Amino acid sequence: MVTGFLEALLMAADRGFGLRTVWGDLGAESRVACLALNEFWGVESPGWMRAS
């Protein structure tokens, strides 16, 4: 369930959702999972995602 939520969040960001505005509100494990999903999908994560 959590992975599905994070996938939806990342896909929404691809369509213009301001993920950066809520990135700091995600827990550390959720941020790591998002970075791992991007890596799995072959998507380069922006610097602001990797810096936290």
Secondary structure, DSSP 8 states (H G I E B T S, - for coil): -HHHHHHHHHHHHHTT--HHHHHTTS-HHHHHHHHHHHHHHT----HHHHT-
